[in-house]
Amino acid sequence: MNTEHAAYQIADELGGLELLNAHYHKQNFSRHTHEGYTVGVIETGAQRFYRTGGNHVAPKHSIILVNADEVHNGCSATEGGWSYRAMYPVPAQFGGINSERAANSGAPYFPEPVVYDPELAELLRLTFTTLDTSDNRLLRESLVYSSLTQLMARHGKHRPSDNLAAIAKPALALVKSFIDDHPAADISLEELATLAGLSPYYLLKQFQRYYGLPPHAYQIQARVRLAKGKIKQGTRLLDVALDCGFHDQSHLNRHFKKTVGVTPGQFAKEIGRNIIQA
């Protein structure tokens, strides 16, 4: 089976939880980040991906875990491609559950990119199937809650501390916040360095070290996130591209597909919006 398909859904009553059901053959995700965690179960084939400074292979029935805002990519590790089901819970969803189940609140850190947990994998499959087939809100919410609770209890840890110089952290956070707040801005490295009070070289080096991407690549991710929000609002795709700082619609399409796994048009169709094509 060499055909590719990807079904993208958003469960509004579950805090806007994003879901993906996909089979990829030639899809090659570029290094990117998500606002939410990636929790996925490999159904067929195997996926090769980068995370936590190294490359990993996730075979059939294994669970993929990527922390929120953690740089990763993905491609097939087998000739026939791979298929998987995934959800992207945001840190606030994990944090809310964690504050109820433990004294220490906050979102967890998952140190292992690939875990083998047949019981949890089966619970996740049941959750995905139920979200596809049932409109019973109590059942849907209960399964998602149970899945995330068990995931944290079995595989969640405390985030490791970093040794980045204390003076650099607020400066880097300021740059990140500016890019998050103004993703479409045409700003230079020199201007960002001036904003942070750092040299361009130091900013470039430390930003990539701390956030996993250089500023220009992080800006692309921020633009893709902005584009997703505008598509959800029903904005015309050409306007989305231009409003988000892309050169044209094909420029948006290329980066959107490499990050989200579907084109902007497919994303609009899957979430049920009536988007006017340019």
C-alpha positions in Angstrom: 0.0 0.0 0.0 1.9 3.1 -1.3 -1.0 5.6 -1.2 -0.9 8.4 1.3 -3.8 9.7 3.3 -4.2 11.9 6.4 -7.3 12.7 8.3 -7.0 15.7 10.7 -9.6 16.3 13.3 -10.2 18.8 16.1 -12.3 17.8 19.1 -13.7 21.1 20.3 -15.3 19.8 23.4 -11.9 18.3 24.5 -10.2 21.7 24.6 -9.5 21.8 20.9 -7.6 18.5 21.0 -6.0 17.8 17.6 -6.0 14.3 16.2 -4.3 12.7 13.2 -5.0 9.4 11.5 -2.4 9.0 8.7 -0.7 6.6 6.4 2.4 8.0 4.8 4.7 6.5 2.2 7.0 9.3 1.0 6.1 12.0 3.5 9.2 13.6 5.0 8.5 15.9 7.9 11.1 18.7 8.3 12.4 19.5 11.8 9.6 21.3 13.5 7.7 21.8 16.8 4.2 21.6 18.1 2.5 23.6 20.8 1.2 20.4 22.1 2.8 17.0 22.9 2.8 14.3 20.3 1.3 11.0 21.5 1.1 8.4 18.7 0.7 4.7 18.2 2.4 3.1 15.2 -0.2 0.8 13.4 1.8 -0.5 10.5 5.4 -0.2 9.3 7.9 1.9 11.2 8.8 5.5 11.6 12.2 7.0 11.8 12.5 10.4 13.6 14.8 12.8 15.3 14.1 13.9 18.9 16.2 14.7 22.0 19.4 15.1 20.0 19.3 11.7 18.4 17.6 9.5 15.8 15.0 6.8 16.8 12.9 4.1 15.1 9.4 3.4 16.2 8.1 0.0 15.0 4.6 -1.3 14.8 2.6 -1.2 18.2 5.1 1.1 19.8 4.2 4.6 21.2 5.9 7.8 20.0 6.3 10.5 22.6 7.4 14.1 21.8 7.3 16.8 24.4 5.6 20.1 23.6 7.9 22.6 21.7 10.5 19.8 21.2 12.1 19.7 17.8 11.5 16.6 15.8 11.0 15.3 12.3 9.8 12.1 10.7 10.0 9.8 7.8 9.4 6.1 6.9 11.8 3.5 8.3 10.4 0.8 5.9 9.8 0.6 2.2 6.0 0.4 2.6 5.8 3.5 4.7 4.0 3.8 8.0 0.6 4.5 9.5 -0.2 5.8 12.9 -2.8 7.5 15.1 -1.8 10.5 17.1 -3.1 13.2 19.5 -1.5 16.5 20.4 -2.6 17.5 23.9 -1.3 20.9 25.0 0.7 21.3 28.3 -2.3 22.9 30.1 -4.3 19.6 29.6 -1.5 17.6 31.1 -1.0 20.2 33.8 -4.6 20.2 34.9 -4.6 16.4 35.3 -1.2 16.4 37.0 -2.2 18.9 39.6 -5.1 16.6 40.6 -3.1 13.4 40.8 0.1 14.6 42.4 1.4 17.3 44.7 3.6 18.7 42.0 1.6 20.4 39.4 2.6 21.2 35.9 3.1 19.4 32.6 5.3 16.3 32.6 8.4 15.5 30.6 8.7 12.3 28.7 12.4 11.3 28.4 11.9 8.3 26.1 11.0 9.0 22.5 9.7 5.4 21.9 8.1 3.3 24.6 6.7 -0.3 24.4 3.6 -0.5 26.6 1.0 -2.9 25.1 -1.7 -2.1 27.6 -1.4 1.7 27.2 -1.2 1.3 23.4 -4.4 -0.6 23.4 -6.1 2.1 25.6 -4.9 4.8 23.1 -6.3 2.8 20.2 -9.6 2.5 22.0 -9.5 6.2 22.7 -8.8 7.0 19.0 -11.6 4.7 17.8 -14.1 6.1 20.3 -13.3 9.7 19.2 -13.9 8.6 15.6 -17.2 6.7 16.2 -18.9 8.0 19.3 -20.6 11.3 20.1 -21.0 10.4 23.8 -19.1 13.3 25.4 -18.8 11.6 28.8 -17.2 8.5 27.2 -14.9 10.5 24.9 -13.7 12.8 27.8 -13.3 9.8 30.2 -11.1 7.9 27.7 -8.9 10.9 26.9 -8.5 11.7 30.6 -7.7 8.0 31.4 -5.1 7.8 28.6 -3.3 10.9 29.6 -3.3 10.0 33.3 -1.8 6.5 32.6 0.7 8.0 30.2 2.0 10.4 32.9 2.0 7.8 35.6 3.9 5.2 33.6 6.3 7.4 31.5 6.3 11.0 32.8 9.3 12.4 34.6 10.5 15.8 35.8 12.0 18.0 33.1 15.8 17.9 33.4 17.5 21.2 34.4 19.6 23.1 31.9 22.9 24.8 32.4 22.3 27.8 30.2 23.7 31.0 31.7 21.0 32.7 33.8 21.6 36.0 32.0 20.8 34.4 28.6 17.5 32.8 29.6 15.4 36.0 29.8 17.0 37.4 26.7 16.2 34.3 24.7 12.7 34.2 26.1 12.2 37.8 25.0 13.2 36.9 21.4 11.0 33.9 21.4 8.1 35.9 22.7 8.6 38.5 20.0 8.5 35.8 17.3 5.5 34.2 18.9 3.6 37.5 19.1 4.8 38.8 15.6 5.4 35.8 13.5 4.8 37.6 10.2 7.2 40.4 11.0 10.1 40.9 8.6 12.9 41.2 11.2 16.6 40.6 11.0 18.9 38.7 13.2 20.7 42.0 14.0 17.4 43.5 15.2 16.6 40.5 17.3 20.0 40.6 18.8 19.6 44.3 19.7 16.2 43.5 21.3 17.9 40.8 23.4 21.0 42.8 24.2 23.2 40.0 22.8 25.5 39.7 19.9 24.0 38.1 16.8 26.4 35.2 16.9 25.7 34.4 20.6 21.9 34.8 20.0 22.0 32.4 17.1 24.0 29.8 18.9 22.2 29.9 22.2 18.7 30.2 20.7 19.3 27.0 18.7 20.8 25.3 21.7 17.9 26.2 24.0 14.9 25.9 21.7 16.3 23.3 19.2 15.9 25.6 16.1 17.6 28.7 14.9 15.5 31.9 15.0 14.6 31.8 11.3 13.4 28.2 11.5 11.5 28.9 14.7 9.8 31.8 12.9 8.6 29.4 10.2 7.0 27.3 12.9 5.3 30.3 14.5 4.0 31.3 11.1 2.5 27.8 10.5 0.8 28.0 13.9 -0.6 31.4 13.0 -1.8 29.9 9.6 -3.6 27.1 11.4 -5.5 29.6 13.5 -6.5 31.7 10.5 -7.6 28.6 8.6 -9.8 27.6 11.6 -11.4 31.1 11.4 -12.2 30.6 7.7 -9.7 32.9 6.2 -9.1 32.5 2.4 -5.9 30.5 1.9 -4.1 33.1 -0.2 -4.8 35.7 2.5 -3.6 33.3 5.1 -0.3 32.9 3.3 0.3 36.7 2.9 -1.0 37.6 6.4 1.4 35.0 7.9 4.6 36.2 6.2 4.9 33.6 3.4 5.8 34.7 -0.1 2.8 33.1 -1.7 0.4 30.2 -1.3 2.9 27.6 -2.5 5.4 28.8 0.1 2.8 28.3 2.8 1.8 24.9 1.3 5.4 23.6 1.4 6.1 24.5 5.0 2.6 23.6 6.2 2.7 20.1 4.8 6.2 19.4 6.2 5.0 20.5 9.6 1.4 19.4 9.9 1.4 16.5 7.5 -1.4 17.8 5.3 -1.7 20.7 3.0 -3.6 23.9 4.2 -6.5 23.0 1.8 -6.7 19.4 3.3 -6.5 20.9 6.8 -9.4 23.3 6.0 -11.5 20.5 4.5 -10.8 18.0 7.4 -11.9 20.4 10.1 -15.1 21.1 8.3 -14.6 24.8 7.4 -15.8 26.2 4.1 -12.6 27.8 2.9 -12.5 29.6 -0.4 -9.6 28.5 -2.5 -7.5 31.2 -4.2 
